[in-house]
Amino acid sequence: MATQERIGATTVGLDVLASIERKVLWLSTAIIDAANSPARKDPDGLKIGGHQASSASMSTIMTALWFVALTSEDRVSVKPHASPVLHAINYLLGELTPTELGTLRAFHGLQSYPSRSKDPDSVDYSTGSVGIGATAPIWGGIARRYIADTVGSPRSAGRQFSLVGDAELDEGAVWEAVLDPMVADLGELVWIVDFNRQSLDRVVPNISATRLQAMFAAAGWQVIPLKYGGLLTELFSQPGGEHLHRRIDNMSNPEYQRMLRCSVEELRERLPGSGEGAASIEALLSVLDDERALQIIRGLGGHDFPSLLRAFDEIDDSRPTVIFAYTIKGNGLPSAGHPQNHSNLLKPEQLAQVAAELGESADDPWRGFAAGSLEADLCARVADRLHREPVALPHILAIPSDFEREIKGHSSTQQGLGRLLLDLVRVAPEAARRVVTIAPDVASSTNLGGWVNRAGVWSPTEKRNWFADDAETILHWDERPTGQHIELGIAEVNLVSLLGELGATWSRWGEPLLPIGTLYDPFVTRALEPWSFGVYGGGQSILVGTPSGVTLAAEGGAHQSIITPSVGLEQPGVVAFEPAFAQDFEWCMLDSLSRLGRPDGSSSYLRLSSRMIDQTLASVPTDPAARERRRRHAVSGAYALRRTASPDVTLVGMGALMPEVIAAADRLEQLGVSADVICVTSADRLYRAVRARSGHGDGDTAILEQVFPAHRAVPMVTVLDGHPHTLAFLATIRGVRSVNLGVVEFGQTGTLQQLYDHHEIGPAAQIAAALDLVDRTR
């Protein structure tokens, strides 16, 4: 598959591979031991930890993969708990110093789990969130294909590997990804399952490889079982070997794991069992010396180089492949096979025992291979083969800050999304060519229909649209390699996982994209963990939650989001916006696009509404200088929509409730109470400004002086279609009394005004709150 030739199974001596594997096992074990040494003891007594057994189960697989199979165009996602193995290999390839090996889980040291953005050595995919790292190469492969088809970047012939712990196959995210229809065409995808049949607390009693393999096969994957190594395969072929084969196959996982803990005498007694072939098994064991007898139960395919290399050679590059490599958790360590070995650390005497068995020294743990040795020569050749040139800094896309048009009539911020994408094609075609939209089967209902008709749907091959000549068809589903919309099944985790990888192409291949994902806002929390993890891994994207809040009215409480405004405020690496008017949305969206695909960039979350609002209420200035001032304020977090000569109260609103805020201000004026009206577009940026004012973080503190000046400090009423604590901090800017209105319980079906009254966020509730504050002041 790769344009760069793979070394193959025959050009590397198995004895050299075995020597390197022993070194990798030792280094990964010593890295964790060093992290937990007395010199690194946490002053608060907290455990530092690590996973020596989980690393040991992967040492053979990763040695075979790196030192034989990989090319520089391949990418690998390493299961979280095997990060020390990755660092050990990178050390042997010259990427780390001995000093750095001792910094696992230290401040600014090697991370607990592989991290693209924080580790000093080569890491292709950040992992750590179980199941998310496993599926990342799926989305990375699609992202690579996409930029090749739409931007013209050469398509990589490299494979996308996932090293997956078998317990990760419990994650729903894994099966959502495996079952997505487009995945069956990803021939570059190879998963290697570390099938050690243990979880954190126990031996998993009922895990079934055959059932899991059938599930992958049903999804169109090539399945390669790698159960037994050479020794067992040889014994099975001898007279009576079929009984040994049947005995081990029928053995429960817990019984098998217990065999690993047996002395040779116990093994000779237990292994034959009491079934029909017991005598034949005893006869086979009787001719084996103690060392080979012990290797019977340890002779699994995931620790056998010839079996692994044959499996690599069998990979069918026309479809995804999964290799089920049977392994032993803790292989080569005294804790091998113990049901509670997941995070157990070797005692000093056990570490000394391992060092002696592997020919290493606990006093000189980072000793490399001798110069001129076959092992050192292979490490040098592999380092040269896997070398990648640094990725060139991406071209920063020119994004306009303002389309400089007047938005009239009634519109919603959700409608503004479709309109903005089409306008971008007209105003900034180079940037528009880099836009890719993604939706989980909600493109039309999130107002992407016009864009989809204009840009087309991405597909690796052109497909016929059978409804192209149907006059009643409004959404034209034209699938072609140059399309710019990707539609997934109804699985939000897949959506945001792909979003993260599309947002990382600038750092992987120097080709920036502008990825925009849309989903119903109530489902943002369902998608939050994988999207957050994508941001952590360097993915820059825009997530649009729409429609949102109780403004969904008759859709009912199940579709009325409450906590998402607060989530947006609190999410690292993301700027959150909730604009009220279409013009505000346009400015905030253009600002969000301008921060994508660049080293100093960030992601954005926009919470939009389907509520139709009279756009004249925005009172956008017509003077160019005043308009630009309004735009700057809007993207900085808030602007003054109405000022009075001498305010008695400040009404602060965000999002679709701004018409009610304006109506409350009008009625208060009739009651002799003057109210300033502030429109918040980003509680997130305002909160950053508040923190920056006290010396924490970097925010635009000027916006606080301009929108909330000291001489206009009066009691404040805040309101939004979401949890009220999102805006409650605003009163601290000037230390004024406040009432914070919002939604604190699940919604109901009903009309908009009925729901506003029910949640006490409409004009009447705002007026009552304002009068209470003003009366107290007076």
N, C-alpha and C positions, 0 to 999 in steps of 0.2 A: 504493500500500500504506500509506503513512504517513498518519496523521491530520493531520500538519503538511504543508502543500503543498510539493512540491519545485519548485525554480526552473524547471527544464526547459532544453532546449538553446537555445531561441530568445530568451531574455530576457537573455543575457549575450553581449556582443560577442566574437567570436573573437579580435579584435586585443587586447582587454583581457586575455582568458585567456592569450594568448601572452605578453603582457608580464609577467603574474604568473608564468607558468611560467619565464621567463628569470630572474626574481628568485629563485624557489624553487631553481632549478638553481644559481645563484650562491651563495646563502646556504648550501645544503647542502654545496657544495664548500668554501666558506670556513670553515664550522664545523669540518670535518675538518682543513683546513690549519692553523687556529688551534690545534687540539689538538696538532699536531706541530711547532709553531713552536719556535725556539730558547728562547724564554722558558718553555716548558712542558717542556723536555727532562728526561727522567727522570734523576735523579742516578746511578742504577745502570746507565744505558745501555740500559734496556729499551725496546723499541718501544712507542709509544702506539697508532698505527695508526688505522684507519678504512677506509671503503669508498666512495670517491668514485664509482667506476664503477657500483657496485650502486645507489647513490642516484640517479645520473643516469638510469638506465634506468627509474626509477619517477616521475620528476618530472612528466611529462605526465599520467600516469594519476592521480596523487594530486592534481594541480592540478584536473583535470576533476572528480574525485570530490568534493573538499572545496568547491570554489567553484561547483559547479553542482548536484550530485546529493544530497549528504547533508542529513539533517535532524537535529535534536537527539535524536531517538529512535533513530537508527541507532548502531551500534557497529562499530568497525573494528579488526581485527588487522593490524598493519603488519609486513611481513617484517623480520627483525632488522637486516639491513644497510642498510635505508632509514630508520633512526631519524633521521638528520640532516634528511631531507626532512620528516618529521613535525614536528620542532622548528622548521624554517624556516617551515612553514605556521602553526604555533601562534604564532610570533613575529609574523608578519604579521597574525594575528588578535588580537594584544595580550596574549598569555599569558606571554610571556617578555621579559626586558629585554636590551639589547645585551650587557651584562656576562655574562649567563647563556649567551649563544650561544658565548662563548669557553671554556666549562667542560666541553665534551664529554670524557668519560673522565677528568675530574679528580675529586679526592676530594670527595664530596658534590656533584658537579656533574651535568651531564646524563649519563645512563647510556650505556654502550656500546650497549645494545639497549633498546627501549622497556620501561619498567617502571611498572606501576600504583602501586607502593608507594614508589618512590625518585625518579622524575622529578618536577620541579616543575610541569610542564604537563600537559595532559589526555592520558592514555594509557588506552585502553579495555581492552587486553589486553597483559599482559607477554608478550614473545616473546624468542627467543634460543636456545632449544633447538629445533633444526631439526625441523620437522614438528609439534611440539606447539602452537606458537602458531598455525599454520595451521588446525588443527582446533578450536581453542578456541571460536570463534564457534558451532560446531555445538552444543557442550555449553552455551554461554551461552544459545543460543536455547532449548534444552530446559529449562534452569533457569528462564528467564523464563516459559515456558509453564506450567511446573509450579507456580510460586508463584501464577500467575493462577488456575489451576484449583483448587488446594487451599487457598490462604490467602485468596483473594479479591481480591488486588491486581489493578488493571486491567491487562489484557494490552497490552503495547506493540505498536504497529503498525510499529515500526522494523525495518529490515533488519540483518542480521548479515553484515558484509563481511570477507573474508580476502584480503589482498594477499600472494600466494604466489610465491616464487621457483620457477622450473621445476625446479631441482635438488632442491627439497623434495619433489617428487613421487616421488623415489626412496625416500622413507621409508615403511616398512611401516605406521607409525602413521596415515599419511594414508589408505591404502586400507582399513585396519581400520575407520576412521571412516566413510569414504564408503559402505562396503558394509553398515553396520549398518542393519537393516530400518527403524528409525524415522526415519532421516535423510531418506528419500525424501519424507516429508511436510512437511519444513521449507521452506516457500516463502519465508521471510524470509532464507534463506541465499544469499549471492552470493560466489563466489570469483573473483578476477581474477588470472590466472596471468601473471606477468612472464616471458614466453617469450623469453629472450635467448639460449638455447642454449649458455650457458657455465657452467662450474663453477669451482671454485677454481683449478684447475691448467690447464684446457684448454677448447677448444671441444668440446662433447660430440658425437661423430661420428654416433651412431645414434639420438639422441633423436627420437621420432616424434610429432608433434602429433596426427596422425590416429589413431594407436593409443591415445594417452592420451584423446583426445576420445571415442573409442568406448567406453573403459572407464567414463568418467563417464556417457555416454548409457545404457549397459547397467545402471547403478545407478539410473536414473530421473531423471537431471539434465537440465536444459535446457543445451545446449552452444552457445555463440556464438563462432565463430571470428572473430578480428579480425586478419587477416594483412596486408592491404595498405591503405595510405592513399589519399588522393584523387588524388595525382599518378600513382601507378602504375595505379590503376583507370582513370583517363582514358587513359593510354598504351595499356593493354590493349585499349581499345575502338577504337583507331585501326587503320588498315590495317597489317597485319603485327604488330600488338600481341599476337596470340595466340602468336606465336613467342617474344616476350619473356616472356610469362606462363609458357609451358612451360619456357623456359630457367631462369628463377628458381625455379620449382617443383621442377625436377629437380636443381637444384644441391645438392651436399652442404653440410652446415653449415660445415665448415672452408673450403671454397672460397668460400662466401658471406661468411664473416667476413673472409677475405683481401681480398675486393673492397672492404670498408670501409676498408682501409688503403692503397688505391691512389690515385695522383694521377689527375687527370682524363684525362691521356694514357694511362696504364696501364688505366684503366677502359674507355675507348673501344676499346682493343685486346683486353682480356680478356673483357668482358661478352658480345660476340656469340658467342663459342665457335667451334666448328668443325662444328656440326650443320647440319641442313637449313635452319633459319631464320636462319642467321648473317647473310645479306645483308639480310634484312628488319630485323633488330635494328640493323645498322649504319646503315641508312637512317633509322630512328627517332632514333638518337643524333645523326645528322648535323645535324638541324634544331634541336637543343637547345643552348642556350648552356652554358658550362662549369658554372655554378652549378646549373642544372636537371639537367644530366647527372649531377653528383655526387649530387643528391637522389634519383635513381632507386633506388639501392641502399639509401638510407636511408629511403625512403618507406614505412615500416611502420605498420600500424594502431595500434599502441600509442603512437605519437607523433603521431597525427593527431586533433585535437579533434573534428571532425565525426564521424569514425568511432566514437570513444569515446562521444560523447553519444548517437549512434543506438543503440549497444549498450546503454547504460543504459536508454534508452526501450523496448528490446525485452524487458527482464527480465520473465519470467513468474512472478508471485508465488504461483502454485499449486504450485510445485516448486522444488527448489534449482537455482541457475544457476551455470555456470562460464563465464567469458569468457577465451578464450585470446588475450591481447594480445601480438602479436609486437613485440619491442623490440630495441634495441641496447644492450648493456652499455657504459656510458660515453658514451651519446649526448650530443653537444654538447661533449665534452671531447677533447683531443688523444689520449687513450688509447682512444677508441671502438673496440670490436671487437677489441682486442688480446687474444690468448689468455691472457696473464698480467696482465691489468689488475685482477684481483679486489681486491687490497689495495694496489696501487701508488698512490703519492701523486704529485700533480703537482709538478714542479720549479718554482722561483720564476718562471722565464721562461715556463713553460707557464701558470701561474696568471695572470700578467700578460696573456698572450695571451687567455685565457678572459675576463678582466675587460674587456679592450678590445672583444672580440666581443659581450659582453652589455651593454656600456654601464655597467660598474661600476668601482669603484676598489678595488684591493688595500689602499690606505692608509686607506680608510674603508669597510670591508667590510660594516658593519651598517646602512648607509644605507637608510632605508625609502622609501616612495612619498611624493611631495610632497602636502601637505595640499590637498584639493580636487580632486585628480586622479581620473580614472575608476577607476584601480586602487585608490586609497585608499578611495574610496566603496564599491567592491565588497567590499573587505576588511572594512569596517565593517558592511555589511549581512550578510555571511556570519557574522561574529562574533556579531551579534545573533541570527541564525537558529539558530546552533549552540549558543547559550548554554543551559546547564543549571543549574537551581537546585541548591545543595548538597544532598546526600543527608542526610536527617534521621537522627540517631543512632538505632539500632534499640532497640526495647524489649528489655531484658534478661530472658530467660525464667527463670522460677522453677523450678529443678531441685532436688528433694529430695536431701539428702546420704545418707539412709539410709531404707530401707523398713521398718526396725525389725521384722523378723520373724526367726524361727529357721529356718535351712535344715538339714534332716535328711536321713538316708539317703545313698545313693550318687548322685553326680552328677558332671558334668564342667563345666569352665568354658564350654565351647562350648554346652552345654545352658542354662547361665545366661543366654546372650545372648537366646534366644527368650523365656525367662521374664521377663527384665527389661523387654523392650519391652511385653509384655502388662500387666505390673504398672504401667508408666508410664502407660498409658491410664487405669488405675483411680485412681492416686494423683495424677498431674499431667496432666490431660487437655489443658490448653492447650499444654504443652510437647510432649505426645505428638502433637498435631496438626501440629507442625512437624517431626517425624521423617520422614525419607525414607531408605529402605534401597535399596541397589543391589547387584546381584550379576551376575557373568558366567555365568549358567546354573548356579549352584551354590546357589540359595536353600535348597532342602530339605536339601542335604548340609552346610550350615553352620548348620542349626537355625533358619532363618527361616520354616519352614513355618507354624507357628501364627500368627505375625505377619502373614504374607501372607494367610492365611485371614481374619484379623480386619480388616486394613487395606485389602486389595485391591491390585490392580496398576494403576499409573497408565497411562492411555492418553488421548490428546487427544480421542478419541471412545469412547463406550461400545460394547463388543463382546459378542456373545453367547458364553457359556460352554457349549459343546456337551456338556461332561461334567458339568454341574451335577446331572443326574439319575442319574449313574452311582454306584451304591452303593459300588463299590470304589475310587472316587476319593477320596484323602485330602487332596491339595493342591488347593484350589479356586482356579482361575485366573480371577478375576473382574476384567476390565479395564474401567476407568471413569476419567473425569477426576478423580475425588476419591480415587483409589487412592494409596497411599503407598509402594509398592515399584516400582522400575524394574528390569526384567530386560534385560540386554544380551546380545549374542552372546559367544562365548568369546574375548574379547579384553581382557586385563587393562589395556592402555593406555587403551582406551575407558572402562573402569570408573573408573579413578582420574582421568582427565581430566574426566569428568562430575562426579565427586566434588568436584574442585577448584572447578568453576563453581557447583555447588549450595552449596558452602561460602563463596562470595563474594557471595551475594545480599544479605547484610546491608549490604555496602558499596556495591553497585551500586544497589540500590533500597530500602534501609532495611528489608528484610524478612528476618529471620534464619531459617535452616533448621538442622536438626540432621541432617546427612547421615552415614550409616553405610554403609560399603562392606565387603562380605565377599568373601574369596577364599582359596584354599588358601595356607597360609603359604609353601610353597616358591616360589610365584610372586610373592611380594612383591618380590623383587629384579628380576623382569621389569618390574614396574609402578613401580619406585622412581623412575626419572627423571621421568616425567610427574607423578607425585604430588608429588615434591619441588618441581617447577616450579610446580605449583598452589599449594603452600604459600608459595613465594616470591612468587607473584602475589596473595597475600592470602586464598586459600581456606582455610577452617577446616573440618576434617572428621575423622571417625574411620575408620581403616582397621583392620579385624579380620582377622588372619591365622589361619586355623583350618581343619583341624587342623594340628598342627605337630610337628616334631622326629622322633626315632626312636620316639616313642610311637605313631606310625602303624604300627609293627610290620610286619605282613604286607604293607602297601602297598609296601614296598621302598624302596631307596635313592633312587630317582628322586623320591619324594615325601617325603623326610625332610630338612627344612630344617636348616641348620647355622649360617649366619652371620647370620640375621635378628635374633637378640637384640642382637648387636653393632651392626647397622645401626640398630636402634631407638635405641640409646644415642647414636649419633653424628649423627642427622638433625636439622638445625636446624629450629626452629619446631614441633617435635613432642615430646610427652611419651610415652615408651614404657612399657608395663606388661606384665608376664607373671605374672598371679596364679595361685596354686596352687589355691585353694578358691573355691567359688561365692560365698561371702560376700565374699571379697576382690575378686572380679571385680565384684560389684555395686557396691561402694564405689568402685572405680577407674573403672568405667564411668560412674557418676553424676558423678564428678569431671570426667571427660572431657566429658560433655554440658554441664556447667556452664560450660565455657570456650569454647563455640562461639557464633558469631554476635555477637561483641562486639569493640569496638576493641582491647581488651587481651587478646583471646583467643588460643587456639592449637589446633593439631591434636593428635591422639593416635593411637598405634598400639598395639593390644592383640594379643598373641600368645597364643592360646588352644589348649586341648588337648581331644581327644575322650576322653581316658582317664577312666574312672569312678573316683572317689575317695570313700572314706568321709569324709563331711563332719564327723563328730565329731572327726576328727583336728585340725581347726582350733581346737578348744577356745575358741570365741568366748565372751568373758565375758558372764554374764547380768546383772550389775549395770550399769545404764544409764551411769554415769560411766566405768566400766572399758571398756564396749563402745565408747563414744565415743572414748576414748583409743586403743583398738585401731584404730578406723576412721581416726583422724588419722595414726597411724603407717603404716597400710597405704597410704593415698594419698600419703604422704610418701616411701615407698620400701621400708620394711621394718618388721618388728616381731619382738619376742622371743617365740617360740612356747613355749620351755621354758628356765627358768633353774635352775641347780644352786647349791648353797651355795658351792662353791669349784670353778669349772670348770678342767679340765686342757686342754680344747680347745674351740673353737667350730666347730660344723658349720653352714655357711650353704648353704641351698638356694633354688632358684627354680623355680616352675612345677610341672609334673606329677611331678617327682622328690621332692616333699616326703614322701610315705609312706616312700620308701627312706631319706631323711635321718633320719626319726623312728625307723625300724627300726635304723639304724646306731647312733643314740644309745642305744637300749635295749640293744643287744648290748655296746656299749662300757661301759655301766654295770655289766653282768654281769662284765666284765673288770677292773673297778675303776678305770675311766677316766670321769670326770665330763665331760659335754659339754653346753654351752649350744646351743640350736637357734634359729637365726635364719631367718625366712622373708622372702626378698626379693620384693617385688612390683614394684619399679621400679629396676633398676640405673641407669637414666637419672637419676632424681631423686637417688639417692645420689651419683652422680658429680658432679652439679651442686652438691650440698652440699659435697663434698670440695673442689671448685674454689672455692666461695664462702668456705670456711674459710681459704683462702690468699689471699683478696682478689680472686678472679677470678669475675665473674658473680654472679648472684643465686640462691642456693639456700637451702633450709631447713637450716641447719647444726645446728639443735637435734636433728634426727633422729639425727645421729651420736652426740651425747652420750647420748641416750636408749636407743639400740639397741646402740651399741658404746662403752660407757663405759670410761674409762681403767682403772678398778680391776678390770675383767674382761678385760683385754688378755692373751690367751693365743694360742698357735698356732691357725691357722685352716685348715679344709678347705672349699673352695667347690665346688659342683657344680650343673650345670644341663644340660638337654637342648639343648645348643647349644655354640658355641665357648667354651672355658674362659676366654679372656682377657676375656670380658664382665664377669666378677666378680673378676678378678685384682687390680684396684685396691683392693679392700676391705681387704686386708692393710696397705696404706699408712696407713689411718686411725690405727692405733696402732703401726705399725712392727713387726708381728709376722711370724714365719715362716709360710709358707702352702704348701699344695698345692692346685692348681686343676684340677679334674676337669671333663671335658666331652667333646664330640664334635668330633674333628679330621679325620675322614675320611668318605668316602661310606658310607652305611648298607648294610644287608643286609635281606633278608626273614627272618622268624623270629618267635618269641614275644617278648613284652616283656622277660622276664627274660633270654632269650638275648642280646638286643640290649644290655641294660644290662651284662651280663657282657662282651660283645664290646668295647664302648666303655669299659669300666672306669668306670662311673658308678653302679653299684648299691651295695648296702650293704657287700659284701665289700671293694670298692675303697676306699670311704670309711673303713672301719674300718682297713684297712692303712695308708692315708695318715695317719690320726689317730695310730695307734700309732707310726709312724715319727717324727712330729713330737713326740709326748710323750716318747718314748725319748731323743730328742736334747736335749729340755729337761731331763730328769731327769739 
